[in-house]
Amino acid sequence: MADFDAVLKCWGPVEADYSGFGGLVLTRLFIEHPETQELFPRFANIAQADLAGTAAINAHGAIVLEKLGQLLKARGNHSDILKPLANTHAKKHKITLKNFKLITEVLAKIMADKAGLDAAGQQALRNIMTTVTADIGAEYKVLGFDG
C-alpha cells in the first residue's frame, strides 16, 4: 500500500489536468521512442515537431491517464479494470508488454518534473506498473497473445 500512497500523493495535479499531462506523456514517449508512434495509426503521420499540443494526442493521453488513475486507486485490486484493458490491447491494438514499461518510464519523468514525484515515488510507480504489466501479461497468455 505504501507504493500506492507514494504515487497517489502526487496524483492530484495529473488528475486535475489529464489532457495536459496525457499530451506530455505521449509526446515524450513518441519523441524518446519513435517506434511507439506507429502503434497509434491516428498519430503515425504527425511530424515530431507537431506532436506537442495536438488535441487528439492530448485527448488520447487523457484516456490513458484516467485508466491509470483507476488502477492506482484500486490499490492492487484491479482485475475488473485490467481484463478489458488487456483484451483491447492484445486483440485490437497489439501492444506488447515492452511498451507498458516504456510509458512507465516516461510517466515517471513527467511526474517528477511536473507533479513533484520524488525518487522514492518514481520507484513506487515502477513497482506498481511492474505488477500491472505482469498481470496484463498473464491476461495476454489467456488470450493467446504473445506480447
DSSP file (Angstrom, degrees, kcal/mol; ACC not computed):
  #  RESIDUE AA STRUCTURE BP1 BP2  ACC     N-H-->O    O-->H-N    N-H-->O    O-->H-N    TCO  KAPPA ALPHA  PHI   PSI    X-CA   Y-CA   Z-CA
    1    1 A M     >        0   0    0      0, 0.0     4,-2.4     0, 0.0     5,-0.2   0.000 360.0 360.0 360.0 -26.4    0.0    0.0    0.0
    2    2 A A  H  >  +     0   0    0      1,-0.2     4,-2.5     2,-0.2     5,-0.2   0.880 360.0  54.3 -62.6 -37.0    2.9    2.3    0.6
    3    3 A D  H  > S+     0   0    0      2,-0.2     4,-1.8     1,-0.2    -1,-0.2   0.929 109.2  47.4 -61.8 -44.1    3.7    2.4   -3.1
    4    4 A F  H  > S+     0   0    0      1,-0.2     4,-3.2     2,-0.2     5,-0.2   0.918 111.7  50.5 -63.3 -42.7    0.2    3.4   -4.0
    5    5 A D  H  X S+     0   0    0     -4,-2.4     4,-1.9     1,-0.2    -1,-0.2   0.910 108.1  53.3 -60.5 -42.5    0.3    6.1   -1.3
    6    6 A A  H  < S+     0   0    0     -4,-2.5     4,-0.3     1,-0.2    -1,-0.2   0.872 116.8  37.3 -62.7 -38.4    3.6    7.5   -2.6
    7    7 A V  H >< S+     0   0    0     -4,-1.8     3,-1.6    -5,-0.2     4,-0.3   0.912 114.7  53.2 -79.5 -45.1    2.2    7.8   -6.2
    8    8 A L  H >X S+     0   0    0     -4,-3.2     3,-1.0     1,-0.3     4,-0.5   0.774  96.1  67.5 -65.2 -25.4   -1.2    9.0   -5.2
    9    9 A K  T 3< S+     0   0    0     -4,-1.9    -1,-0.3     1,-0.3    -2,-0.2   0.756 111.3  35.7 -66.3 -20.5    0.1   11.8   -3.1
   10   10 A C  T <> S+     0   0    0     -3,-1.6     4,-0.5    -4,-0.3    -1,-0.3   0.288  95.1  89.9-109.5   7.0    1.4   13.4   -6.3
   11   11 A W  H <>  +     0   0    0     -3,-1.0     4,-3.0    -4,-0.3     3,-0.3   0.730  64.5  82.9 -77.7 -22.3   -1.6   12.3   -8.5
   12   12 A G  H  X S+     0   0    0     -4,-0.5     4,-2.2     1,-0.2    -1,-0.2   0.894  91.1  46.6 -51.5 -51.2   -3.7   15.4   -7.8
   13   13 A P  H  > S+     0   0    0      0, 0.0     4,-0.7     0, 0.0    -1,-0.2   0.870 114.6  49.0 -61.4 -34.8   -2.0   17.6  -10.5
   14   14 A V  H >< S+     0   0    0     -4,-0.5     3,-1.1    -3,-0.3     7,-0.3   0.952 112.2  47.4 -66.6 -49.0   -2.3   14.8  -13.0
   15   15 A E  H >< S+     0   0    0     -4,-3.0     3,-0.7     1,-0.3    -1,-0.2   0.830 108.1  56.2 -62.3 -33.5   -5.9   14.2  -12.2
   16   16 A A  H 3< S+     0   0    0     -4,-2.2    -1,-0.3    -5,-0.3    -2,-0.2   0.683 123.7  23.8 -72.6 -17.4   -6.6   17.9  -12.4
   17   17 A D  T <X  +     0   0    0     -3,-1.1     4,-2.8    -4,-0.7     5,-0.4  -0.368  66.9 156.3-146.9  59.8   -5.2   18.0  -16.0
   18   18 A Y  H <> S+     0   0    0     -3,-0.7     4,-2.9     1,-0.2     5,-0.2   0.889  79.8  51.4 -54.8 -41.0   -5.4   14.6  -17.6
   19   19 A S  H  > S+     0   0    0      2,-0.2     4,-2.4     3,-0.2    -1,-0.2   0.939 112.5  43.7 -64.5 -47.8   -5.3   16.1  -21.0
   20   20 A G  H  > S+     0   0    0      2,-0.2     4,-2.0     1,-0.2    -2,-0.2   0.946 119.9  41.2 -63.7 -49.3   -2.3   18.3  -20.4
   21   21 A F  H  X S+     0   0    0     -4,-2.8     4,-2.7    -7,-0.3    -2,-0.2   0.902 114.3  53.4 -65.8 -40.2   -0.3   15.5  -18.6
   22   22 A G  H  X S+     0   0    0     -4,-2.9     4,-2.6    -5,-0.4     5,-0.3   0.905 108.6  49.3 -62.0 -41.3   -1.5   12.9  -21.1
   23   23 A G  H  X S+     0   0    0     -4,-2.4     4,-2.5    -5,-0.2     5,-0.2   0.907 111.4  49.5 -63.3 -41.4   -0.3   15.0  -24.0
   24   24 A L  H  X S+     0   0    0     -4,-2.0     4,-2.4    -5,-0.2     5,-0.2   0.923 112.1  48.5 -61.7 -44.3    3.1   15.5  -22.3
   25   25 A V  H  X S+     0   0    0     -4,-2.7     4,-2.5     2,-0.2    -2,-0.2   0.954 115.7  41.4 -63.8 -51.1    3.4   11.8  -21.7
   26   26 A L  H  X S+     0   0    0     -4,-2.6     4,-2.8     2,-0.2     5,-0.2   0.907 114.6  51.6 -66.9 -40.0    2.5   10.6  -25.2
   27   27 A T  H  X S+     0   0    0     -4,-2.5     4,-2.0    -5,-0.3    -1,-0.2   0.944 113.5  44.1 -60.5 -46.8    4.5   13.4  -26.9
   28   28 A R  H  X S+     0   0    0     -4,-2.4     4,-3.0    -5,-0.2     5,-0.3   0.890 112.1  53.3 -66.6 -38.0    7.6   12.5  -24.9
   29   29 A L  H  X S+     0   0    0     -4,-2.5     4,-2.4    -5,-0.2     7,-0.3   0.937 111.1  46.4 -58.8 -47.0    7.0    8.8  -25.5
   30   30 A F  H  < S+     0   0    0     -4,-2.8     7,-0.2     2,-0.2    -2,-0.2   0.838 115.9  45.4 -67.4 -33.0    6.9    9.4  -29.2
   31   31 A I  H  < S+     0   0    0     -4,-2.0    -2,-0.2    -5,-0.2    -1,-0.2   0.922 119.3  39.3 -76.1 -44.8   10.0   11.6  -29.2
   32   32 A E  H  < S+     0   0    0     -4,-3.0    -2,-0.2     1,-0.3    -3,-0.2   0.801 133.2  25.3 -75.1 -28.4   12.1    9.3  -27.0
   33   33 A H  S >< S+     0   0    0     -4,-2.4     3,-2.6    -5,-0.3     4,-0.5  -0.644  70.0 179.4-135.7  75.4   10.8    6.1  -28.6
   34   34 A P  G >> S+     0   0    0      0, 0.0     3,-1.0     0, 0.0     4,-0.6   0.749  76.2  68.7 -54.7 -27.3    9.7    7.0  -32.2
   35   35 A E  G >4 S+     0   0    0      1,-0.2     3,-0.6     2,-0.2     4,-0.3   0.773  90.4  63.6 -63.3 -24.6    8.7    3.4  -32.9
   36   36 A T  G X4 S+     0   0    0     -3,-2.6     3,-1.4    -7,-0.3     4,-0.3   0.784  88.5  67.6 -72.0 -25.8    5.8    3.7  -30.5
   37   37 A Q  G X4 S+     0   0    0     -3,-1.0     3,-1.5    -4,-0.5     6,-0.3   0.840  91.7  62.2 -62.3 -31.4    4.2    6.4  -32.5
   38   38 A E  G << S+     0   0    0     -3,-0.6    -1,-0.3    -4,-0.6    -2,-0.2   0.693  90.1  68.4 -67.7 -18.4    3.5    3.8  -35.2
   39   39 A L  G <  S+     0   0    0     -3,-1.4    -1,-0.3    -4,-0.3    -2,-0.2   0.610  94.0  62.0 -75.3 -10.9    1.3    1.9  -32.7
   40   40 A F  S X> S-     0   0    0     -3,-1.5     3,-2.2    -4,-0.3     4,-1.0  -0.840  70.4-168.3-116.1  90.2   -1.2    4.7  -32.9
   41   41 A P  T 34 S+     0   0    0      0, 0.0     3,-0.4     0, 0.0     4,-0.4   0.805  85.5  58.2 -52.5 -33.6   -2.4    4.8  -36.5
   42   42 A R  T 34 S+     0   0    0      1,-0.2     3,-0.1     2,-0.1    15,-0.1   0.765 116.1  35.0 -67.6 -22.6   -4.1    8.2  -36.0
   43   43 A F  T X4 S+     0   0    0     -3,-2.2     3,-1.9    -6,-0.3    -1,-0.2   0.468  87.5 100.1-108.3  -4.6   -0.8    9.8  -34.9
   44   44 A A  T 3< S+     0   0    0     -4,-1.0    -2,-0.1    -3,-0.4    -1,-0.1   0.793  86.4  43.7 -58.3 -32.7    1.6    7.9  -37.2
   45   45 A N  T 3  S+     0   0    0     -4,-0.4     2,-0.5    -3,-0.1    -1,-0.3   0.292  83.7 112.1-100.1  10.9    2.0   10.7  -39.7
   46   46 A I  S <  S-     0   0    0     -3,-1.9     5,-0.1    -9,-0.1    -3,-0.0  -0.735  71.4-122.0 -84.4 125.9    2.3   13.6  -37.3
   47   47 A A    >   -     0   0    0     -2,-0.5     3,-1.8     1,-0.1     4,-0.4  -0.344  19.4-118.5 -63.8 146.4    5.8   15.1  -37.5
   48   48 A Q  G >> S+     0   0    0      1,-0.3     3,-1.2     2,-0.2     4,-0.5   0.855 114.9  59.1 -56.6 -35.8    7.6   15.1  -34.2
   49   49 A A  G 34 S+     0   0    0      1,-0.2    -1,-0.3     2,-0.1     3,-0.1   0.724 108.2  46.6 -65.4 -20.0    7.8   18.9  -34.3
   50   50 A D  G <4 S+     0   0    0     -3,-1.8    -1,-0.2     1,-0.1    -2,-0.2   0.386  87.7  89.5-102.5   1.6    4.0   19.0  -34.4
   51   51 A L  T X4  +     0   0    0     -3,-1.2     3,-2.1    -4,-0.4     6,-0.2   0.943  64.1  86.7 -66.4 -49.2    3.3   16.5  -31.6
   52   52 A A  T 3< S+     0   0    0     -4,-0.5     3,-0.1     1,-0.3   -28,-0.1  -0.272 103.2   7.6 -60.2 129.2    3.2   18.9  -28.7
   53   53 A G  T 3  S+     0   0    0      1,-0.3     2,-0.4   -33,-0.1    -1,-0.3   0.474  82.9 151.4  82.1   1.8   -0.2   20.4  -28.1
   54   54 A T    <>  -     0   0    0     -3,-2.1     4,-2.6     1,-0.2     3,-0.3  -0.544  43.7-141.1 -68.6 123.4   -2.0   18.2  -30.7
   55   55 A A  H  > S+     0   0    0     -2,-0.4     4,-2.6     1,-0.2     5,-0.2   0.868  98.2  51.2 -56.6 -42.5   -5.6   18.0  -29.5
   56   56 A A  H  > S+     0   0    0      2,-0.2     4,-2.2     1,-0.2    -1,-0.2   0.878 111.4  47.9 -66.3 -36.9   -6.0   14.3  -30.5
   57   57 A I  H  > S+     0   0    0     -3,-0.3     4,-2.8     2,-0.2    -2,-0.2   0.924 112.3  49.2 -68.6 -44.0   -2.8   13.3  -28.7
   58   58 A N  H  X S+     0   0    0     -4,-2.6     4,-2.1     1,-0.2    -2,-0.2   0.917 111.8  49.9 -59.4 -42.8   -3.8   15.2  -25.6
   59   59 A A  H  X S+     0   0    0     -4,-2.6     4,-1.6    -5,-0.2    -2,-0.2   0.911 112.9  44.9 -64.7 -43.2   -7.3   13.5  -25.7
   60   60 A H  H  X S+     0   0    0     -4,-2.2     4,-2.2     1,-0.2    -1,-0.2   0.904 111.2  53.9 -68.9 -38.8   -5.8   10.0  -26.0
   61   61 A G  H  X S+     0   0    0     -4,-2.8     4,-2.5     1,-0.2    -2,-0.2   0.876 105.0  55.3 -59.8 -37.1   -3.3   10.8  -23.3
   62   62 A A  H  X S+     0   0    0     -4,-2.1     4,-2.5     2,-0.2    -1,-0.2   0.906 106.4  50.5 -61.8 -42.0   -6.1   11.8  -21.0
   63   63 A I  H  X S+     0   0    0     -4,-1.6     4,-2.1     2,-0.2    -2,-0.2   0.923 110.6  50.0 -61.3 -44.7   -7.8    8.4  -21.6
   64   64 A V  H  X S+     0   0    0     -4,-2.2     4,-2.2     1,-0.2    -2,-0.2   0.936 114.3  43.3 -59.7 -48.4   -4.6    6.6  -20.8
   65   65 A L  H  X S+     0   0    0     -4,-2.5     4,-2.6     2,-0.2    -1,-0.2   0.834 109.8  55.9 -73.1 -31.4   -4.0    8.5  -17.5
   66   66 A E  H  X S+     0   0    0     -4,-2.5     4,-1.9     2,-0.2    -1,-0.2   0.925 110.3  46.6 -61.9 -43.1   -7.7    8.3  -16.5
   67   67 A K  H  X S+     0   0    0     -4,-2.1     4,-2.2     2,-0.2    -2,-0.2   0.912 111.7  50.6 -65.4 -41.8   -7.4    4.5  -16.7
   68   68 A L  H  X S+     0   0    0     -4,-2.2     4,-2.8     1,-0.2    -1,-0.2   0.905 107.1  55.0 -62.2 -40.0   -4.1    4.5  -14.9
   69   69 A G  H  X S+     0   0    0     -4,-2.6     4,-2.5     1,-0.2    -1,-0.2   0.899 107.2  50.1 -58.1 -41.3   -5.8    6.6  -12.2
   70   70 A Q  H  X S+     0   0    0     -4,-1.9     4,-1.3     2,-0.2    -1,-0.2   0.917 111.0  49.3 -62.4 -43.1   -8.5    4.0  -11.8
   71   71 A L  H  <>S+     0   0    0     -4,-2.2     5,-0.7     1,-0.2     4,-0.5   0.916 112.0  48.2 -62.7 -43.2   -5.8    1.3  -11.5
   72   72 A L  H ><5S+     0   0    0     -4,-2.8     3,-1.4     1,-0.2    -2,-0.2   0.924 110.9  49.7 -63.2 -44.6   -3.9    3.3   -8.9
   73   73 A K  H 3<5S+     0   0    0     -4,-2.5    -1,-0.2     1,-0.3    -2,-0.2   0.729 100.7  64.3 -70.2 -20.7   -7.0    4.0   -6.8
   74   74 A A  T ><5S-     0   0    0     -4,-1.3     3,-2.0    -3,-0.2    -1,-0.3   0.658  95.8-147.4 -73.6 -15.4   -7.9    0.2   -6.9
   75   75 A R  T < 5S-     0   0    0     -3,-1.4    -3,-0.1    -4,-0.5    -2,-0.1   0.872  70.5 -38.0  51.2  47.2   -4.7   -0.3   -4.9
   76   76 A G  T 3 <S+     0   0    0     -5,-0.7     2,-1.2     1,-0.1    -1,-0.3   0.205 119.1 102.7  94.1 -16.4   -3.9   -3.7   -6.5
   77   77 A N    <   +     0   0    0     -3,-2.0     3,-0.2     1,-0.2     4,-0.1  -0.524  46.1 126.2 -94.4  65.8   -7.5   -4.9   -6.6
   78   78 A H    >>  +     0   0    0     -2,-1.2     4,-3.0     1,-0.2     3,-0.6   0.229  18.8 112.9-114.6  12.2   -7.6   -4.2  -10.3
   79   79 A S  H 3> S+     0   0    0      1,-0.3     4,-2.3     2,-0.2    -1,-0.2   0.895  80.9  50.1 -55.6 -44.9   -8.7   -7.3  -12.1
   80   80 A D  H 34 S+     0   0    0      1,-0.2    -1,-0.3    -3,-0.2    -2,-0.1   0.813 117.0  41.8 -66.1 -29.4  -12.0   -5.9  -13.2
   81   81 A I  H <> S+     0   0    0     -3,-0.6     4,-1.0     2,-0.1    -2,-0.2   0.863 116.1  49.0 -80.4 -39.2  -10.3   -2.9  -14.7
   82   82 A L  H  X S+     0   0    0     -4,-3.0     4,-3.2     1,-0.2     5,-0.3   0.844  97.5  65.1 -75.7 -37.0   -7.4   -4.8  -16.2
   83   83 A K  H  X S+     0   0    0     -4,-2.3     4,-2.4    -5,-0.2    -1,-0.2   0.932 106.6  40.6 -59.1 -50.6   -9.1   -7.6  -18.0
   84   84 A P  H  > S+     0   0    0      0, 0.0     4,-2.3     0, 0.0    -1,-0.2   0.885 115.7  53.1 -65.7 -34.1  -10.9   -5.4  -20.6
   85   85 A L  H  X S+     0   0    0     -4,-1.0     4,-2.3     2,-0.2    -2,-0.2   0.937 111.1  45.6 -62.6 -47.1   -7.8   -3.2  -21.0
   86   86 A A  H  X S+     0   0    0     -4,-3.2     4,-1.9     1,-0.2     5,-0.3   0.893 110.5  55.6 -62.6 -40.0   -5.6   -6.3  -21.7
   87   87 A N  H  X S+     0   0    0     -4,-2.4     4,-2.8    -5,-0.3     5,-0.5   0.941 112.3  39.7 -59.9 -50.1   -8.2   -7.6  -24.1
   88   88 A T  H  X>S+     0   0    0     -4,-2.3     5,-2.5     1,-0.2     4,-1.4   0.881 115.3  52.0 -69.6 -36.6   -8.3   -4.5  -26.3
   89   89 A H  H  <5S+     0   0    0     -4,-2.3     6,-2.9    -5,-0.2     5,-0.2   0.781 118.4  38.0 -72.3 -24.7   -4.5   -4.0  -26.0
   90   90 A A  H  <5S+     0   0    0     -4,-1.9    -2,-0.2     4,-0.2    -3,-0.2   0.922 127.2  29.7 -85.1 -54.2   -3.9   -7.6  -27.1
   91   91 A K  H  <5S+     0   0    0     -4,-2.8    -3,-0.2    -5,-0.3    -2,-0.1   0.888 133.5  22.3 -79.7 -40.7   -6.6   -8.2  -29.7
   92   92 A K  T  <5S+     0   0    0     -4,-1.4    -3,-0.2    -5,-0.5    -4,-0.1   0.907 133.1  27.2 -94.8 -50.4   -7.2   -4.7  -31.2
   93   93 A H  S   <S-     0   0    0     -5,-2.5    -4,-0.2     2,-0.1    -3,-0.2   0.706  82.6-143.4 -93.0 -20.7   -4.0   -2.6  -30.6
   94   94 A K        +     0   0    0     -6,-0.4     2,-0.6    -5,-0.2    -4,-0.2   0.919  32.7 174.1  57.4  48.1   -1.4   -5.4  -30.4
   95   95 A I        -     0   0    0     -6,-2.9    -1,-0.2    -7,-0.1    -2,-0.1  -0.775  21.2-142.0 -91.0 120.0    0.6   -3.5  -27.7
   96   96 A T    >>  -     0   0    0     -2,-0.6     3,-1.0     1,-0.1     4,-0.7  -0.354  22.7-111.6 -78.6 161.9    3.5   -5.5  -26.3
   97   97 A L  H >> S+     0   0    0     50,-2.8     4,-1.5     1,-0.3     3,-0.7   0.813 113.7  68.9 -62.5 -30.9    4.5   -5.5  -22.6
   98   98 A K  H 3> S+     0   0    0     49,-0.6     4,-2.1     1,-0.2    -1,-0.3   0.872  94.3  57.0 -54.7 -37.8    7.7   -3.6  -23.5
   99   99 A N  H <> S+     0   0    0     -3,-1.0     4,-2.3     1,-0.2    -1,-0.2   0.809 100.6  55.6 -68.9 -29.4    5.6   -0.6  -24.4
  100  100 A F  H <X S+     0   0    0     -3,-0.7     4,-1.7    -4,-0.7    -1,-0.2   0.873 108.5  49.6 -67.5 -35.8    4.0   -0.5  -20.9
  101  101 A K  H  X S+     0   0    0     -4,-1.5     4,-1.9     2,-0.2    -2,-0.2   0.900 109.9  50.8 -68.4 -40.5    7.5   -0.4  -19.5
  102  102 A L  H  X S+     0   0    0     -4,-2.1     4,-2.0     1,-0.2    -2,-0.2   0.936 111.5  46.1 -62.6 -46.8    8.4    2.5  -21.8
  103  103 A I  H  X S+     0   0    0     -4,-2.3     4,-2.8     1,-0.2    -1,-0.2   0.827 107.8  58.6 -68.9 -29.3    5.4    4.6  -21.0
  104  104 A T  H  X S+     0   0    0     -4,-1.7     4,-2.5     2,-0.2    -1,-0.2   0.933 107.0  47.0 -61.9 -45.4    6.0    3.9  -17.2
  105  105 A E  H  X S+     0   0    0     -4,-1.9     4,-1.9     2,-0.2    -2,-0.2   0.898 113.2  48.4 -64.5 -40.4    9.5    5.5  -17.5
  106  106 A V  H  X S+     0   0    0     -4,-2.0     4,-2.5     2,-0.2    -2,-0.2   0.933 111.8  49.3 -64.9 -45.2    8.2    8.4  -19.4
  107  107 A L  H  X S+     0   0    0     -4,-2.8     4,-3.0     1,-0.2     5,-0.3   0.900 107.9  54.3 -61.6 -40.9    5.4    8.9  -16.9
  108  108 A A  H  X S+     0   0    0     -4,-2.5     4,-1.9     1,-0.2    -1,-0.2   0.915 110.9  46.4 -59.1 -42.7    7.8    8.8  -14.0
  109  109 A K  H  X S+     0   0    0     -4,-1.9     4,-2.5     2,-0.2    -2,-0.2   0.923 113.5  47.6 -65.7 -44.7    9.9   11.5  -15.6
  110  110 A I  H  X S+     0   0    0     -4,-2.5     4,-3.0     1,-0.2     5,-0.4   0.921 112.7  48.7 -63.9 -44.0    6.9   13.7  -16.3
  111  111 A M  H  X S+     0   0    0     -4,-3.0     6,-2.0     1,-0.2     4,-1.8   0.855 111.3  50.7 -66.7 -32.8    5.5   13.3  -12.8
  112  112 A A  H  X S+     0   0    0     -4,-1.9     4,-0.5    -5,-0.3    -2,-0.2   0.935 117.5  39.5 -66.0 -45.3    8.9   14.1  -11.4
  113  113 A D  H  < S+     0   0    0     -4,-2.5    -2,-0.2    -5,-0.1    -1,-0.2   0.872 132.6  20.7 -71.0 -39.0    9.2   17.3  -13.5
  114  114 A K  H  < S+     0   0    0     -4,-3.0    -3,-0.2    -5,-0.2    -2,-0.2   0.602 129.7  34.3-113.4 -15.6    5.6   18.5  -13.2
  115  115 A A  H  < S-     0   0    0     -4,-1.8    -3,-0.2    -5,-0.4    -4,-0.1   0.355 100.8-110.0-127.6   4.5    3.9   16.9  -10.2
  116  116 A G     <  +     0   0    0     -4,-0.5     2,-0.7    -5,-0.4    -4,-0.2   0.731  52.1 166.2  77.1  21.7    6.7   16.6   -7.6
  117  117 A L        -     0   0    0     -6,-2.0    -1,-0.2  -107,-0.1    -2,-0.1  -0.619  25.4-149.2 -74.2 114.7    7.1   12.8   -7.6
  118  118 A D     >  -     0   0    0     -2,-0.7     4,-2.7  -112,-0.2     5,-0.2  -0.104  31.0 -88.2 -78.5-179.8   10.4   12.2   -5.8
  119  119 A A  H  > S+     0   0    0      1,-0.2     4,-2.1     2,-0.2     5,-0.2   0.880 129.2  50.0 -59.3 -40.4   12.8    9.3   -6.5
  120  120 A A  H  > S+     0   0    0      1,-0.2     4,-2.2     2,-0.2    -1,-0.2   0.898 111.5  49.3 -65.3 -39.4   11.0    7.1   -4.0
  121  121 A G  H  > S+     0   0    0      2,-0.2     4,-2.6     1,-0.2    -2,-0.2   0.882 108.4  52.9 -65.7 -38.9    7.7    7.9   -5.7
  122  122 A Q  H  X S+     0   0    0     -4,-2.7     4,-2.2     2,-0.2    -2,-0.2   0.910 110.4  47.5 -63.0 -41.0    9.2    7.1   -9.1
  123  123 A Q  H  X S+     0   0    0     -4,-2.1     4,-2.6     2,-0.2    -2,-0.2   0.888 109.7  53.7 -66.5 -37.6   10.3    3.7   -7.8
  124  124 A A  H  X S+     0   0    0     -4,-2.2     4,-2.7     2,-0.2    -2,-0.2   0.914 108.0  50.1 -61.3 -42.7    6.9    3.2   -6.3
  125  125 A L  H  X S+     0   0    0     -4,-2.6     4,-2.8     1,-0.2     5,-0.2   0.925 110.7  49.4 -60.8 -44.4    5.3    3.9   -9.7
  126  126 A R  H  X S+     0   0    0     -4,-2.2     4,-2.1     2,-0.2    -2,-0.2   0.914 110.8  50.5 -60.5 -42.6    7.7    1.4  -11.3
  127  127 A N  H  X S+     0   0    0     -4,-2.6     4,-1.7     2,-0.2    -2,-0.2   0.937 112.5  45.9 -61.2 -47.2    6.9   -1.2   -8.7
  128  128 A I  H  X S+     0   0    0     -4,-2.7     4,-2.6     1,-0.2    -2,-0.2   0.939 114.3  47.7 -60.7 -47.6    3.1   -0.8   -9.3
  129  129 A M  H  X S+     0   0    0     -4,-2.8     4,-2.9     1,-0.2    -1,-0.2   0.782 105.1  59.3 -70.4 -26.0    3.5   -0.8  -13.0
  130  130 A T  H  X S+     0   0    0     -4,-2.1     4,-2.1    -5,-0.2    -1,-0.2   0.921 110.8  42.7 -63.2 -42.8    5.7   -3.9  -12.9
  131  131 A T  H  X S+     0   0    0     -4,-1.7     4,-2.5     2,-0.2    -2,-0.2   0.931 115.4  48.5 -67.2 -46.4    2.8   -5.7  -11.1
  132  132 A V  H  X S+     0   0    0     -4,-2.6     4,-2.4     1,-0.2    -2,-0.2   0.925 112.7  48.5 -59.5 -45.3    0.2   -4.2  -13.5
  133  133 A T  H  X S+     0   0    0     -4,-2.9     4,-2.6     1,-0.2    -1,-0.2   0.893 110.7  50.7 -64.7 -40.0    2.3   -5.2  -16.5
  134  134 A A  H  X S+     0   0    0     -4,-2.1     4,-2.1     2,-0.2    -1,-0.2   0.903 110.9  49.2 -63.0 -40.3    2.8   -8.8  -15.2
  135  135 A D  H  X S+     0   0    0     -4,-2.5     4,-1.9     2,-0.2    -2,-0.2   0.881 110.6  49.8 -67.3 -37.7   -1.0   -9.0  -14.7
  136  136 A I  H  X S+     0   0    0     -4,-2.4     4,-2.8     2,-0.2    -2,-0.2   0.919 109.2  53.5 -63.0 -42.7   -1.6   -7.8  -18.2
  137  137 A G  H  X S+     0   0    0     -4,-2.6     4,-2.0     1,-0.2    -2,-0.2   0.879 106.2  51.8 -58.9 -39.5    1.0  -10.4  -19.4
  138  138 A A  H  X S+     0   0    0     -4,-2.1     4,-1.7     2,-0.2    -1,-0.2   0.905 111.2  47.3 -64.3 -40.9   -1.0  -13.1  -17.6
  139  139 A E  H  X S+     0   0    0     -4,-1.9     4,-2.1     1,-0.2    -2,-0.2   0.897 107.8  56.5 -65.6 -39.7   -4.2  -11.9  -19.4
  140  140 A Y  H  X>S+     0   0    0     -4,-2.8     5,-2.8     1,-0.2     4,-0.7   0.908 105.5  51.5 -57.3 -42.1   -2.3  -11.8  -22.7
  141  141 A K  H ><5S+     0   0    0     -4,-2.0     3,-0.9     1,-0.2    -1,-0.2   0.917 108.2  50.8 -62.3 -43.0   -1.4  -15.5  -22.2
  142  142 A V  H 3<5S+     0   0    0     -4,-1.7    -1,-0.2     1,-0.3    -2,-0.2   0.878 112.7  47.5 -60.7 -37.2   -5.0  -16.4  -21.6
  143  143 A L  H 3<5S-     0   0    0     -4,-2.1    -1,-0.3     2,-0.1    -2,-0.2   0.545 115.7-116.8 -81.6  -7.7   -5.9  -14.6  -24.8
  144  144 A G  T <<5 +     0   0    0     -3,-0.9     2,-0.5    -4,-0.7    -3,-0.2   0.721  67.1 141.3  78.7  21.5   -3.2  -16.3  -26.8
  145  145 A F      < -     0   0    0     -5,-2.8     2,-1.5    -6,-0.2    -1,-0.3  -0.866  46.0-149.1-100.8 125.3   -1.3  -13.0  -27.4
  146  146 A D              0   0    0     -2,-0.5   -50,-0.0     1,-0.2    -5,-0.0  -0.622 360.0 360.0 -93.1  78.2    2.5  -13.2  -27.3
  147  147 A G              0   0    0     -2,-1.5   -50,-2.8   -10,-0.2   -49,-0.6   0.417 360.0 360.0 -95.9 360.0    3.1   -9.7  -26.1
